[in-house]
Amino acid sequence: MRRFMILLVAAVALALPIAAASQAGGLSPKQLNDHGWTCFNVDVPPFPPLGVHCAAPGQEWPPTGPTVQLLYFFNTTDPNSAVPDFTGTETLIRADIFHGQPCPTEPSGQYTYLPTIGIPLDYYGCHRR
């Protein structure tokens, strides 16, 4: 039951800004920042910038929980951008509970272990558009 409630809360947290964005012409990092989200640019040289990612209000960042849901904006590196550029969602799963789940929306078909791309979080990530 607890897992169901966590997933339900995450779904609602993601659905509200997406629904608002569809009515207002698109979602931007600035809109999320203005509503208490934590938005940050993901820049891990030598890789190209990975865009702005945003964590919902009340969601610990950096994360410590078992899973994290983020919204991301691939075409901007400005966490305060007002340009509506919502790209998709990212799911992070803590390494100690990750069991090799596939991620069919990543080019590799697999979750990416974040430390292998220079992000010092012991999580696996999967982007969805």
C-alpha positions, 0 to 999 in steps of 0.5 A: 500500500505504501508503494502505491501511495508513493507512486500515486503522489509522484504521478499527481506531482508530475501530472499537475504541471504537465496539465497546466503547461498544456493549457498555457502553451508549454512548461518551463523551468521558471514555472516550476521554480516559481512553484517550489521545484528545484531545477538545476543544469546537468553539465558533466564534461566531457559529455554535452550538457544534459539540460535542466532537470527539476525535482518536485517540491518536498522531494529531497535533492540530492536524493536519498530515497529509493526512487526519484521522478524528475522533469527535464528540459533538454534544450536549455541549460538555464534553470530559470529559463521561461522558454516552454521546453518540457522534454520528458521525465526521468526516473532514478532508481537507487543502485542497491534496489536496481535489478537490471530493469530495461529502459526502452526509451534510452538508445541503449535500451538500459538504465544509465548508471549515473557515476559512469557519466560523471554524476556522483549519485549512486542511482540508475536513470531512465529518460522518457519523452 
